């Protein structure tokens, strides 16, 4: 099995995906263990002094003014975890929780948190055992980090609360730890706080969304090209020299992808034959501009994610010169903004795909295709309601595009009076990404059917490869009305698994 080694310098997006989704093992580097031990010496020295130090010998948040005596500090650390494990609602997905735990371990191993090496080892052991704490949908405001979600993870390290075992069964965490020979941790000064104070949940979801969107943006380029073919549009608008004079990188990449898919098509360019039109509609002609803007948004989000993956997010932090200083690095604004920005781009990509689908189904705008791509229009409704479903999904995407980060709800007796809502931004982006895959699947379903209805015209070799692959995946072609939901579900699975991109790339080579 693949192993990810965690050092002091952060981790990569591929590391997160390997642990969260592929179950990769986690090991701690010697460098990380040395840094953990050195930082802990600093915390222990401060704990022995009479002066109060936030997070070491004081309460938390609005209660930070109380100095905690040595005999109560272990209880203080246990209590912050128990009290902050206050999430509610449905369980969060396993991959999100694994990303959450792994990214907290990444910060712990930086040597800036003051956590003992044995706590970090226990975190790695829990991940490697396939034990997944039960984390709930609601509880994080995205400031002081993802407090409630991380608290539920810390609770599992203490052998308390519930967790899911490797067999998928939810049981008491203490039982699962015992079965795997993992001793519960007994938290000492600062350790409870250090396990809770990070942007790890929102960051993990950002990394996974970017990976999914990489596939979906390529998929959208392919379906846009298929629709252009089906509508007998012109691929001249995809010429590299046109995009070079407006040098947005994402736009050029999307145009190049569409042009690669359409290479050798016998359908494009026929728009001048029987029903002359000077230009194709915006939803077809401007596909690279819209998808390209989304790609550039993804590039910015990836840069933010890269910086955050290299960060040590905690409060207070142990500095190289031995000082322990309070800070505001736990504020989730940088991550929250790009999560919201991506949701806007996703909504627009879904919106333009739906407009292309609608054009394929409208006999007044489809340039010779049958109404709703029906076999016997009137007797058959064809894909009429498939477009309704797509439109409903796009409506939801638009609602999900409303930014969470524009909101702030004060908490902790006004001590934490401005919060990022980054966790909420991440949760709605996950829903948006899921819905975008469904929207693209509907366009794929309509465009492949429409191409097959263009009798006597030969599609591009890449289009032919896509049609053959999607039919082999159980998505049926033209014909009389049938139970449509299974076809749409199969198309969705085909897109989501990356099979659409793979099918096109058998002809085009790697798409951008």
Secondary structure by P-SEA (a helix, b strand, c coil): cbbbbbccccccaaaaaaaaccbbbbbbcaaaaaaaaaaaaaaaaaaacccccccccccccccccccccccaaaaaaaaaaaaacccccccccaaaaaaaaaaaaaaaacccccccaaaaaaaaaaaaaccccccccccccccccaaaaaaaaaaaaacccbbbccccccccaaaaaaaacbbbbbcccaaaaaacccaaaaaaaaaaaaaaaaaaaaaaaaaaaaaaaaaccccccccaaaaaaaccaaaaaaaaaaaaaacccccccccccccccccccccccaaaaaaaaaaaaaaaaaaaaaaaaacccccccccccbbbbbbccccaaaaaaaaaaaaaaaaaaaaaaaaaaaaaacccccccccccccccccccccaaaaaaaaaaaaaaaaaaacccccbbbbccccccccccaaaaaaaaaaaaaaaaaaaaaaaaaaaaaaaaacccccccaaaaaaaaaaaaacccccccccccaaaaaaaaaaaaaaaaaaaaaacccccc
